[in-house]
């Protein structure tokens, strides 16, 4: 359970299972299309990521909503609210030593009827030390991420679908 809580805390900031700082960090040359998509996502200033975080065989529903300069993270029906600017998210990711490398295209697929290029991505965080292997589906139309699946070893897996636009609102009661 302790590892899950650590990973959930990090996932509220990073790629594995969530996306708040996926646009931050250092990208090698092979990962520039992924970086462009992540930067475009944060610049939308309004997105929702819904999915599941699995740890030690238990699945927890997760949701992340970013509206304006506020990030709402809900895991297993518990919400947290954090005031954070796009630049603040980038700075925090760099402070954790977030690094992306070895990105490669893995084909074309569709997510909810929208065409996407699939990228396989490797990432590392220095503190706490976490290695993640992810697949990211990037829209061929908008250039935004549509889906992300991530594995961080030891039975930890995160999967998210993304929506964008004015229909994305803060969760009720937060």
Residue frames as qw, qx, qy, qz and C-alpha x, y, z in Angstrom:
[[0.000, 0.885, 0.465, 0.000, 0.00, 0.00, 0.00],
 [0.327, -0.756, 0.097, 0.559, 2.87, 2.36, 0.79],
 [0.363, -0.090, 0.594, 0.712, 4.32, 1.89, -2.70],
 [0.157, 0.651, 0.668, 0.324, 0.89, 2.60, -4.18],
 [0.157, -0.921, -0.262, 0.243, 0.61, 5.84, -2.22],
 [0.372, -0.543, 0.348, 0.668, 4.10, 6.89, -3.32],
 [0.297, 0.152, 0.706, 0.624, 3.32, 6.06, -6.93],
 [0.061, 0.793, 0.596, 0.114, -0.05, 7.79, -6.73],
 [0.230, -0.851, -0.048, 0.470, 1.63, 10.89, -5.39],
 [0.296, -0.356, 0.545, 0.699, 4.18, 10.82, -8.19],
 [0.258, 0.387, 0.777, 0.423, 1.53, 9.91, -10.75],
 [0.047, 0.881, 0.413, -0.227, -0.32, 13.07, -9.84],
 [0.096, -0.833, 0.243, 0.488, 2.72, 14.83, -11.24],
 [0.151, -0.451, 0.754, 0.454, 4.07, 12.50, -13.91],
 [0.472, 0.212, -0.642, -0.566, 3.32, 10.28, -16.86],
 [0.206, -0.057, -0.976, 0.040, 2.56, 6.98, -15.05],
 [0.112, -0.535, -0.822, 0.161, -1.21, 6.97, -14.71],
 [0.019, 0.894, 0.314, -0.319, -1.57, 10.72, -14.95],
 [0.610, 0.517, 0.244, 0.549, -0.27, 13.60, -16.99],
 [0.169, -0.957, -0.168, 0.164, 0.17, 16.74, -15.01],
 [0.226, -0.804, 0.394, 0.383, 3.90, 17.05, -15.68],
 [0.826, 0.209, 0.461, 0.249, 4.23, 14.95, -18.79],
 [0.471, 0.843, 0.067, 0.252, 5.20, 18.06, -20.71],
 [0.270, -0.895, 0.353, -0.024, 8.06, 18.80, -18.30],
 [0.831, -0.305, 0.415, 0.211, 11.52, 17.33, -18.22],
 [0.043, -0.604, 0.616, 0.505, 14.25, 16.56, -20.69],
 [0.860, 0.387, 0.273, -0.191, 13.42, 14.94, -24.03],
 [0.454, -0.288, 0.615, 0.577, 15.95, 13.34, -26.36],
 [0.195, 0.305, -0.442, -0.821, 15.65, 14.04, -30.10],
 [0.163, -0.159, -0.924, -0.306, 13.52, 10.94, -30.72],
 [0.108, -0.538, -0.768, 0.330, 10.87, 12.27, -28.33],
 [0.008, -0.121, 0.055, 0.991, 10.24, 15.70, -29.87],
 [0.365, -0.305, -0.583, -0.659, 6.79, 14.73, -31.31],
 [0.512, -0.496, -0.683, 0.159, 5.76, 13.52, -27.84],
 [0.286, -0.316, -0.289, 0.857, 7.03, 16.72, -26.23],
 [0.125, -0.099, -0.317, -0.935, 5.11, 18.82, -28.78],
 [0.471, -0.433, -0.672, -0.372, 1.91, 16.94, -27.93],
 [0.500, -0.478, -0.579, 0.431, 2.40, 17.31, -24.18],
 [0.162, -0.193, -0.085, 0.964, 3.14, 21.04, -24.46],
 [0.275, -0.240, -0.484, -0.795, 0.05, 21.45, -26.66],
 [0.492, -0.484, -0.723, -0.031, -1.99, 19.61, -24.01],
 [0.371, -0.470, -0.443, 0.667, -0.97, 21.91, -21.18],
 [0.037, -0.087, 0.152, 0.984, -1.52, 24.98, -23.37],
 [0.269, -0.465, -0.694, -0.479, -5.14, 23.94, -23.90],
 [0.105, -0.234, 0.457, -0.852, -5.53, 24.90, -20.24],
 [0.699, -0.021, 0.292, -0.652, -8.54, 22.59, -20.04],
 [0.567, 0.205, -0.757, -0.251, -8.43, 18.80, -20.21],
 [0.784, -0.324, 0.343, -0.403, -9.69, 15.70, -18.44],
 [0.367, 0.341, -0.864, -0.045, -7.85, 12.41, -18.10],
 [0.802, -0.245, 0.252, -0.483, -9.97, 9.47, -16.95],
 [0.620, 0.358, -0.697, -0.042, -8.62, 6.03, -16.33],
 [0.908, -0.401, -0.096, -0.076, -7.40, 3.38, -13.96],
 [0.080, 0.684, -0.683, 0.245, -4.31, 2.93, -11.82],
 [0.952, -0.155, -0.241, -0.107, -3.49, -0.69, -10.98],
 [0.060, 0.640, -0.678, 0.355, -1.11, -1.65, -8.20],
 [0.168, -0.200, 0.916, -0.303, -0.52, -5.07, -6.68],
 [0.044, -0.259, -0.936, -0.232, -3.48, -6.46, -8.63],
 [0.043, 0.681, 0.605, -0.411, -5.96, -3.85, -7.38],
 [0.244, 0.455, 0.408, 0.753, -7.47, -1.34, -9.79],
 [0.109, -0.596, -0.404, 0.685, -8.30, 2.20, -8.66],
 [0.350, 0.786, 0.416, 0.296, -10.34, 4.58, -10.81],
 [0.400, -0.404, -0.018, 0.822, -8.49, 7.82, -11.45],
 [0.300, 0.831, 0.385, 0.266, -9.34, 11.16, -12.92],
 [0.407, -0.336, -0.005, 0.850, -7.35, 14.31, -13.50],
 [0.232, 0.854, 0.427, 0.186, -8.94, 17.59, -14.48],
 [0.414, -0.228, 0.013, 0.881, -6.98, 20.70, -15.36],
 [0.118, 0.846, 0.457, 0.248, -8.94, 23.95, -15.64],
 [0.034, -0.968, 0.104, -0.224, -7.18, 27.32, -15.75],
 [0.233, 0.602, -0.654, 0.394, -4.42, 27.20, -13.16],
 [0.617, -0.332, 0.536, -0.472, -5.98, 24.46, -11.02],
 [0.443, 0.196, -0.860, -0.163, -5.30, 20.73, -11.14],
 [0.753, -0.245, 0.299, -0.533, -7.88, 18.37, -9.63],
 [0.344, 0.291, -0.891, -0.061, -6.71, 14.79, -9.05],
 [0.777, -0.212, 0.224, -0.549, -9.20, 12.10, -8.06],
 [0.391, 0.265, -0.882, -0.012, -8.06, 8.59, -7.14],
 [0.312, -0.277, -0.894, 0.165, -10.45, 6.03, -5.68],
 [0.216, -0.780, -0.514, -0.283, -13.07, 8.82, -5.24],
 [0.463, -0.704, -0.163, 0.513, -10.75, 11.07, -3.19],
 [0.432, 0.801, 0.153, 0.385, -10.08, 14.50, -4.74],
 [0.493, -0.504, -0.050, 0.707, -7.17, 16.84, -4.23],
 [0.316, 0.914, 0.211, 0.144, -6.95, 20.37, -5.59],
 [0.620, -0.346, 0.117, 0.694, -3.67, 22.08, -6.44],
 [0.264, 0.940, 0.023, -0.216, -3.10, 25.58, -7.75],
 [0.610, -0.300, 0.495, 0.542, -0.40, 25.30, -10.40],
 [0.397, 0.755, -0.169, -0.494, 0.46, 27.23, -13.53],
 [0.908, 0.412, -0.059, 0.055, 1.71, 25.52, -16.69],
 [0.364, 0.703, -0.493, 0.360, 5.20, 26.90, -16.02],
 [0.495, -0.532, 0.547, -0.415, 5.00, 25.66, -12.42],
 [0.960, 0.036, 0.240, -0.138, 4.29, 22.15, -13.69],
 [0.737, 0.586, -0.250, 0.227, 7.25, 22.32, -16.04],
 [0.008, 0.721, -0.540, 0.434, 9.56, 23.57, -13.27],
 [0.733, -0.369, 0.464, -0.334, 8.45, 20.80, -10.88],
 [0.967, 0.246, 0.058, -0.005, 9.09, 18.09, -13.49],
 [0.529, 0.669, -0.388, 0.351, 12.58, 19.41, -14.11],
 [0.303, -0.653, 0.525, -0.454, 13.23, 19.43, -10.36],
 [0.887, -0.172, 0.367, -0.221, 12.39, 15.72, -10.18],
 [0.209, -0.468, 0.773, 0.374, 14.90, 14.89, -12.90],
 [0.748, 0.413, 0.454, -0.253, 12.23, 13.76, -15.36],
 [0.029, -0.501, 0.663, 0.556, 13.79, 12.41, -18.57],
 [0.822, 0.399, 0.284, -0.292, 12.20, 10.99, -21.76],
 [0.027, -0.575, 0.717, 0.393, 14.18, 8.90, -24.25],
 [0.178, -0.059, 0.958, 0.219, 14.03, 6.14, -26.84],
 [0.554, 0.449, 0.352, -0.606, 10.70, 7.24, -28.33],
 [0.064, -0.112, 0.810, 0.572, 9.57, 5.47, -31.48],
 [0.627, 0.101, -0.124, -0.762, 6.43, 5.25, -33.56],
 [0.277, -0.039, 0.952, -0.123, 4.48, 2.03, -33.13],
 [0.110, 0.378, 0.849, 0.352, 1.82, 2.40, -35.83],
 [0.282, -0.140, -0.102, -0.944, -1.46, 4.17, -36.44],
 [0.112, -0.373, -0.908, 0.152, -4.67, 3.44, -34.54],
 [0.256, -0.562, -0.313, -0.722, -7.97, 5.04, -33.69],
 [0.152, -0.200, -0.713, 0.654, -9.11, 6.30, -30.27],
 [0.246, 0.588, 0.557, -0.533, -12.85, 6.91, -30.04],
 [0.569, 0.697, 0.428, 0.082, -12.99, 7.23, -33.82],
 [0.112, 0.963, -0.210, -0.128, -10.12, 9.73, -34.07],
 [0.848, 0.392, -0.221, 0.278, -6.94, 8.82, -35.95],
 [0.452, -0.842, 0.294, 0.008, -3.74, 8.68, -33.89],
 [0.598, 0.510, -0.576, 0.224, -0.05, 7.90, -34.18],
 [0.849, -0.524, -0.069, 0.003, 1.09, 5.56, -31.39],
 [0.283, 0.717, -0.532, 0.350, 4.44, 6.29, -29.73],
 [0.854, -0.341, -0.323, 0.223, 6.37, 4.04, -27.37],
 [0.023, 0.835, -0.257, 0.487, 8.16, 6.13, -24.74],
 [0.725, -0.221, -0.489, 0.431, 10.64, 5.46, -21.95],
 [0.101, -0.817, 0.111, -0.557, 10.94, 7.84, -19.00],
 [0.642, -0.157, -0.562, 0.497, 12.84, 8.03, -15.74],
 [0.304, -0.883, 0.003, -0.359, 12.49, 10.09, -12.59],
 [0.405, 0.428, -0.634, 0.501, 15.50, 10.52, -10.31],
 [0.063, -0.012, -0.738, 0.672, 13.63, 11.03, -7.04],
 [0.729, -0.291, 0.615, -0.075, 11.80, 8.85, -6.21],
 [0.023, -0.376, 0.799, 0.469, 13.57, 6.53, -8.64],
 [0.682, 0.373, 0.547, -0.310, 10.95, 5.30, -11.13],
 [0.049, -0.213, 0.717, 0.662, 11.32, 3.95, -14.67],
 [0.587, 0.442, 0.461, -0.498, 8.22, 3.96, -16.87],
 [0.155, 0.016, 0.776, 0.611, 7.45, 2.44, -20.25],
 [0.383, 0.515, 0.408, -0.650, 4.46, 4.08, -21.93],
 [0.274, 0.353, 0.688, 0.572, 2.43, 4.12, -25.10],
 [0.120, 0.537, 0.235, -0.801, 0.92, 7.45, -26.10],
 [0.376, 0.544, 0.672, 0.332, -1.72, 7.89, -28.81],
 [0.080, -0.459, -0.001, 0.885, -1.38, 11.36, -30.38],
 [0.515, 0.684, 0.445, -0.262, -4.18, 12.72, -32.56],
 [0.501, 0.154, 0.475, 0.706, -3.30, 13.18, -36.22],
 [0.066, 0.797, 0.454, 0.392, -5.88, 16.00, -36.31],
 [0.295, -0.940, -0.060, -0.164, -5.19, 18.11, -33.22],
 [0.466, 0.531, -0.534, 0.464, -1.71, 16.92, -32.18],
 [0.458, -0.534, 0.413, -0.578, -3.01, 16.31, -28.63],
 [0.031, 0.137, -0.978, 0.152, -2.65, 13.09, -26.62],
 [0.666, -0.188, -0.329, -0.642, -5.81, 10.95, -26.79],
 [0.936, -0.317, -0.115, -0.106, -4.71, 8.00, -24.67],
 [0.175, 0.658, -0.680, 0.271, -1.75, 6.93, -22.54],
 [0.945, -0.286, -0.149, -0.062, -0.89, 3.54, -21.02],
 [0.135, 0.739, -0.573, 0.327, 2.10, 3.32, -18.65],
 [0.920, -0.262, -0.279, 0.083, 3.90, 0.57, -16.76],
 [0.052, -0.828, 0.443, -0.340, 6.27, 1.35, -13.91],
 [0.453, 0.247, -0.829, 0.218, 7.10, -2.21, -12.88],
 [0.015, -0.004, -0.821, 0.571, 6.18, -4.12, -9.73],
 [0.027, 0.511, 0.859, -0.017, 2.57, -4.44, -10.88],
 [0.067, 0.638, 0.232, -0.731, 1.94, -0.72, -11.32],
 [0.268, 0.310, 0.658, 0.632, 0.01, 0.23, -14.46],
 [0.171, 0.551, 0.292, -0.763, -1.83, 3.40, -15.42],
 [0.251, 0.347, 0.716, 0.551, -4.20, 3.98, -18.33],
 [0.105, 0.561, 0.290, -0.768, -5.88, 7.26, -19.31],
 [0.324, 0.581, 0.582, 0.468, -8.20, 8.60, -21.99],
 [0.189, -0.296, -0.110, 0.930, -8.17, 12.37, -22.63],
 [0.181, 0.777, 0.559, 0.227, -10.89, 14.88, -23.48],
 [0.310, -0.096, -0.009, 0.946, -10.46, 18.59, -24.16],
 [0.038, -0.486, -0.466, -0.738, -12.53, 21.73, -24.45],
 [0.244, -0.359, 0.181, -0.882, -15.03, 23.94, -22.72],
 [0.791, -0.335, -0.345, -0.378, -17.13, 21.00, -21.53],
 [0.669, -0.035, -0.576, 0.469, -14.31, 20.07, -19.09],
 [0.338, -0.766, 0.017, -0.547, -15.23, 21.47, -15.69],
 [0.028, -0.407, 0.747, -0.525, -13.94, 21.25, -12.14],
 [0.369, -0.254, -0.894, 0.000, -15.43, 18.36, -10.17],
 [0.452, -0.682, -0.277, -0.504, -18.53, 19.15, -8.14],
 [0.733, -0.667, -0.135, -0.015, -17.88, 20.00, -4.52],
 [0.774, -0.064, -0.085, 0.624, -14.20, 20.91, -4.86]]
